[in-house]
């Protein structure tokens, strides 16, 4: 939970968005989203995007 809170604060995203970002990072899978802010956070975190 601490990692998710850190991601939410770091990228100024909701806990909900940070949870998806954290899951993609841990599982090494692409993140599917059309949300611009979440896409930006994924790119900054070097998470692949699947549009």
WOJO-V877417 format. One record per pair of residues at least 24 apart in sequence whose ideal C-beta (glycine too) atoms are under 7 Angstrom apart, sorted by the first residue. I is the first residue (numbers start at 0). J is the second residue. D is the distance in Angstrom with one decimal. If there is no record, write none. Layout:
<<I & J & D> <I & J & D>>
This chain:
<<10 & 40 & 3.7> <10 & 43 & 6.9> <12 & 36 & 6.1> <12 & 37 & 6.3> <12 & 40 & 5.7> <20 & 44 & 6.4> <20 & 46 & 6.6>>
